[in-house]
Amino acid sequence: MIAAFTRGPDDTVLVDLRSAEARLLADLFGDLLELLAGEDPQSLRPNQADPLAAQLGLDGLGDDTPPARPDDPALARLFPDAYPDDPDATAEFRRYTQADLTAERRRRANVALETLDRIKGGGRLSLIPVEAAAWLGALNDLRLVLGTRLEITSDDQEPGQDFGPADPRTAYIPVYYYLGYLQETLVEALSA
C-alpha cells in the first residue's frame, strides 16, 4: 500500500512511510535544496545603495540591480515572472521578493528533511501543523520542478507523452504521480 497522509490526534498529520519511500523523499528534498543552492538568498539581496530603503527597514534591498530570471527552466518555474508583460515591474518584484521566496522554499525543504530524519528506516511520521504546512509547500515545489523536467506545460497533459521509449525521464513519471498523491492526501488530511 502506498503511503497516505491522515489526520492524527491533537491536530497532527500522520503518514506511514516504507524505508524506500522515506529514502526517495529524502533524496528528492535534498535535490531540491541543491537546485535552490544556486539561488543563494544573500547573493540575491542587492547591496544597500538606496537610503530610503534603509530608512524604511528594507535593508539590503536598495540596489538597482534585481536578480535575473533563472536560466534553469525548473527554477524559472519556481520563480516565474510576476508581470509577464512588464519587464520593469517584474524586475522590481524580483528585487524585493526573490531572496525571501528562495529562503522560504529552502526552509520548507529543510523541514521536510529534518522530519524524515526521525524515521530514517521508515515508519510512522507524525507532523505538527507547521511541519505539515512546510511539507505541503515542499511537495508542491518538487512537483513543479519534476513537471518542468517532464515537459508538462498544461494541466491536461500526460507526463512523458512525447518521450521516446528509451528516454530516461520516463522513470520519473511514477514519481511525479506519487508526489501528487502525497500532496492530495496531505491537503485532505489538513482539511479534515
ZAVEX-729454 format. One record per residue (C-alpha): residue number from 1; residue in three letters; x, y, z. Coordinates in steps of 0.02 Angstrom, whole numbers, m for minus. Layout:
N
+-----+-----+--------+--------+--------+
!   i !  aa !     px !     py !     pz !
+-----+-----+--------+--------+--------+
! NUM ! Ala !      X !      Y !      Z !
...
+-----+-----+--------+--------+--------+
END
This chain:
192
+-----+-----+--------+--------+--------+
!   i !  aa !     px !     py !     pz !
+-----+-----+--------+--------+--------+
!   1 ! Met !      0 !      0 !      0 !
!   2 ! Ile !     64 !    173 !    m44 !
!   3 ! Ala !     82 !    294 !    100 !
!   4 ! Ala !    m58 !    419 !    127 !
!   5 ! Phe !    m69 !    563 !    248 !
!   6 ! Thr !   m208 !    551 !    377 !
!   7 ! Arg !   m269 !    660 !    519 !
!   8 ! Gly !   m195 !    612 !    687 !
!   9 ! Pro !   m230 !    665 !    865 !
!  10 ! Asp !   m202 !    844 !    925 !
!  11 ! Asp !   m201 !    920 !    750 !
!  12 ! Thr !    m58 !    811 !    694 !
!  13 ! Val !    m44 !    732 !    522 !
!  14 ! Leu !     19 !    554 !    507 !
!  15 ! Val !     98 !    456 !    367 !
!  16 ! Asp !    172 !    280 !    368 !
!  17 ! Leu !    321 !    277 !    251 !
!  18 ! Arg !    414 !    122 !    199 !
!  19 ! Ser !    602 !    135 !    202 !
!  20 ! Ala !    611 !    154 !     12 !
!  21 ! Glu !    482 !    293 !     14 !
!  22 ! Ala !    573 !    386 !    152 !
!  23 ! Arg !    738 !    371 !     57 !
!  24 ! Leu !    658 !    429 !   m106 !
!  25 ! Leu !    580 !    581 !    m23 !
!  26 ! Ala !    742 !    623 !     68 !
!  27 ! Asp !    836 !    612 !    m97 !
!  28 ! Leu !    708 !    722 !   m185 !
!  29 ! Phe !    706 !    854 !    m48 !
!  30 ! Gly !    897 !    851 !    m50 !
!  31 ! Asp !    897 !    875 !   m238 !
!  32 ! Leu !    777 !   1021 !   m218 !
!  33 ! Leu !    895 !   1102 !    m93 !
!  34 ! Glu !   1040 !   1078 !   m214 !
!  35 ! Leu !    939 !   1160 !   m352 !
!  36 ! Leu !    896 !   1305 !   m238 !
!  37 ! Ala !   1077 !   1322 !   m182 !
!  38 ! Gly !   1111 !   1414 !   m345 !
!  39 ! Glu !    982 !   1540 !   m285 !
!  40 ! Asp !   1081 !   1594 !   m129 !
!  41 ! Pro !    970 !   1718 !    m34 !
!  42 ! Gln !   1119 !   1825 !     17 !
!  43 ! Ser !   1180 !   1844 !   m161 !
!  44 ! Leu !   1003 !   1887 !   m215 !
!  45 ! Arg !    993 !   2033 !    m95 !
!  46 ! Pro !   1060 !   2187 !   m181 !
!  47 ! Asn !   1176 !   2300 !    m82 !
!  48 ! Gln !   1111 !   2444 !     23 !
!  49 ! Ala !   1131 !   2585 !   m103 !
!  50 ! Asp !    958 !   2661 !    m77 !
!  51 ! Pro !    949 !   2767 !     82 !
!  52 ! Leu !    757 !   2769 !     77 !
!  53 ! Ala !    753 !   2580 !     76 !
!  54 ! Ala !    870 !   2577 !    226 !
!  55 ! Gln !    765 !   2707 !    317 !
!  56 ! Leu !    607 !   2604 !    287 !
!  57 ! Gly !    690 !   2449 !    356 !
!  58 ! Leu !    712 !   2366 !    188 !
!  59 ! Asp !    895 !   2336 !    223 !
!  60 ! Gly !    992 !   2274 !     76 !
!  61 ! Leu !    852 !   2299 !    m47 !
!  62 ! Gly !    903 !   2464 !   m123 !
!  63 ! Asp !   1016 !   2415 !   m266 !
!  64 ! Asp !    952 !   2447 !   m441 !
!  65 ! Thr !   1009 !   2275 !   m500 !
!  66 ! Pro !    872 !   2148 !   m470 !
!  67 ! Pro !    910 !   1963 !   m483 !
!  68 ! Ala !    892 !   1898 !   m659 !
!  69 ! Arg !    762 !   1772 !   m712 !
!  70 ! Pro !    838 !   1600 !   m680 !
!  71 ! Asp !    913 !   1514 !   m832 !
!  72 ! Asp !    863 !   1340 !   m771 !
!  73 ! Pro !    683 !   1308 !   m829 !
!  74 ! Ala !    641 !   1221 !   m664 !
!  75 ! Leu !    699 !   1371 !   m563 !
!  76 ! Ala !    607 !   1486 !   m683 !
!  77 ! Arg !    450 !   1384 !   m646 !
!  78 ! Leu !    477 !   1404 !   m459 !
!  79 ! Phe !    509 !   1591 !   m481 !
!  80 ! Pro !    401 !   1645 !   m628 !
!  81 ! Asp !    389 !   1822 !   m693 !
!  82 ! Ala !    262 !   1914 !   m586 !
!  83 ! Tyr !    213 !   2029 !   m729 !
!  84 ! Pro !    249 !   1939 !   m894 !
!  85 ! Asp !    202 !   2091 !   m997 !
!  86 ! Asp !    302 !   2215 !   m893 !
!  87 ! Pro !    488 !   2175 !   m877 !
!  88 ! Asp !    520 !   2327 !   m766 !
!  89 ! Ala !    383 !   2280 !   m643 !
!  90 ! Thr !    445 !   2100 !   m644 !
!  91 ! Ala !    622 !   2159 !   m607 !
!  92 ! Glu !    560 !   2265 !   m462 !
!  93 ! Phe !    459 !   2119 !   m395 !
!  94 ! Arg !    612 !   2006 !   m403 !
!  95 ! Arg !    716 !   2140 !   m320 !
!  96 ! Tyr !    607 !   2143 !   m166 !
!  97 ! Thr !    547 !   1963 !   m155 !
!  98 ! Gln !    667 !   1837 !   m234 !
!  99 ! Ala !    782 !   1817 !    m84 !
! 100 ! Asp !    638 !   1790 !     36 !
! 101 ! Leu !    548 !   1670 !    m82 !
! 102 ! Thr !    708 !   1569 !   m103 !
! 103 ! Ala !    739 !   1564 !     84 !
! 104 ! Glu !    560 !   1505 !    115 !
! 105 ! Arg !    574 !   1366 !    m14 !
! 106 ! Arg !    737 !   1310 !     65 !
! 107 ! Arg !    662 !   1317 !    239 !
! 108 ! Arg !    516 !   1206 !    187 !
! 109 ! Ala !    630 !   1076 !    106 !
! 110 ! Asn !    742 !   1077 !    261 !
! 111 ! Val !    592 !   1049 !    374 !
! 112 ! Ala !    538 !    901 !    267 !
! 113 ! Leu !    714 !    827 !    275 !
! 114 ! Glu !    729 !    855 !    462 !
! 115 ! Thr !    563 !    770 !    495 !
! 116 ! Leu !    612 !    623 !    385 !
! 117 ! Asp !    768 !    602 !    492 !
! 118 ! Arg !    651 !    548 !    633 !
! 119 ! Ile !    608 !    390 !    534 !
! 120 ! Lys !    768 !    351 !    440 !
! 121 ! Gly !    720 !    169 !    412 !
! 122 ! Gly !    539 !    206 !    376 !
! 123 ! Gly !    393 !    205 !    495 !
! 124 ! Arg !    257 !    321 !    557 !
! 125 ! Leu !    294 !    505 !    538 !
! 126 ! Ser !    192 !    624 !    644 !
! 127 ! Leu !    191 !    806 !    588 !
! 128 ! Ile !    131 !    954 !    688 !
! 129 ! Pro !     34 !   1084 !    587 !
! 130 ! Val !    183 !   1195 !    548 !
! 131 ! Glu !    282 !   1045 !    486 !
! 132 ! Ala !    135 !    983 !    383 !
! 133 ! Ala !    121 !   1155 !    301 !
! 134 ! Ala !    306 !   1150 !    259 !
! 135 ! Trp !    284 !    977 !    184 !
! 136 ! Leu !    140 !   1038 !     78 !
! 137 ! Gly !    244 !   1180 !      7 !
! 138 ! Ala !    397 !   1070 !    m20 !
! 139 ! Leu !    294 !    936 !   m108 !
! 140 ! Asn !    221 !   1069 !   m221 !
! 141 ! Asp !    396 !   1134 !   m260 !
! 142 ! Leu !    453 !    958 !   m303 !
! 143 ! Arg !    304 !    932 !   m419 !
! 144 ! Leu !    338 !   1098 !   m507 !
! 145 ! Val !    520 !   1052 !   m534 !
! 146 ! Leu !    483 !    875 !   m591 !
! 147 ! Gly !    340 !    933 !   m701 !
! 148 ! Thr !    459 !   1054 !   m786 !
! 149 ! Arg !    588 !    917 !   m811 !
! 150 ! Leu !    450 !    807 !   m884 !
! 151 ! Glu !    400 !    950 !  m1000 !
! 152 ! Ile !    223 !    964 !   m931 !
! 153 ! Thr !    152 !   1128 !   m994 !
! 154 ! Ser !    m35 !   1108 !   m963 !
! 155 ! Asp !   m148 !   1029 !   m833 !
! 156 ! Asp !   m223 !    904 !   m954 !
! 157 ! Gln !    m56 !    844 !  m1023 !
! 158 ! Glu !      4 !    669 !   m984 !
! 159 ! Pro !    184 !    668 !   m922 !
! 160 ! Gly !    306 !    598 !  m1048 !
! 161 ! Gln !    182 !    585 !  m1192 !
! 162 ! Asp !    314 !    648 !  m1313 !
! 163 ! Phe !    459 !    545 !  m1243 !
! 164 ! Gly !    533 !    401 !  m1338 !
! 165 ! Pro !    539 !    229 !  m1257 !
! 166 ! Ala !    723 !    248 !  m1213 !
! 167 ! Asp !    706 !    421 !  m1133 !
! 168 ! Pro !    775 !    407 !   m956 !
! 169 ! Arg !    649 !    535 !   m893 !
! 170 ! Thr !    509 !    407 !   m908 !
! 171 ! Ala !    573 !    331 !   m745 !
! 172 ! Tyr !    518 !    491 !   m656 !
! 173 ! Ile !    337 !    486 !   m716 !
! 174 ! Pro !    281 !    370 !   m574 !
! 175 ! Val !    375 !    483 !   m451 !
! 176 ! Tyr !    277 !    632 !   m517 !
! 177 ! Tyr !    113 !    541 !   m488 !
! 178 ! Tyr !    171 !    482 !   m316 !
! 179 ! Leu !    211 !    660 !   m263 !
! 180 ! Gly !     40 !    715 !   m325 !
! 181 ! Tyr !    m44 !    578 !   m225 !
! 182 ! Leu !     52 !    627 !    m67 !
! 183 ! Gln !      8 !    809 !    m94 !
! 184 ! Glu !   m176 !    768 !   m119 !
! 185 ! Thr !   m187 !    659 !     37 !
! 186 ! Leu !    m96 !    791 !    138 !
! 187 ! Val !   m219 !    925 !     83 !
! 188 ! Glu !   m362 !    809 !    130 !
! 189 ! Ala !   m286 !    771 !    300 !
! 190 ! Leu !   m259 !    955 !    336 !
! 191 ! Ser !   m438 !    993 !    285 !
! 192 ! Ala !   m516 !    856 !    393 !
+-----+-----+--------+--------+--------+
END
